[in-house]
Amino acid sequence: MNLRKTLLAVALASSFAVPVYAERFAIDVETAPPAPIYEQMPVREGYVVTPGYYRYDTDRREHTWVKGEYQPERRGEHFVAPEWRQQDGRYHFNEGRWDKDIKGQ
């Protein structure tokens, strides 16, 4: 009987699990990323395509392509794609992220 209560408690607690987000960090490099690769991914109901992007591999000292993927749609939020921005002669990477929708837009 105690095992049943324990399993029920674990199942109930896991249903309230909060997503954990990775810590953000800044990357600035002197090498510009190559032109993006435009991937064609079919629309899937209930999902958003998060586009592929180049990440900088510090060990290899080069940009490597990360393929786009499907993420479950989030009501009231939209995905902001990752991007590289030139800033003071260097290239700064902004991670992709989910932002809250602003009413009226």
Order of alpha helices (4+ residues) and beta strands (2+ residues): alpha-beta-beta-beta-beta-beta-beta-beta-beta-beta
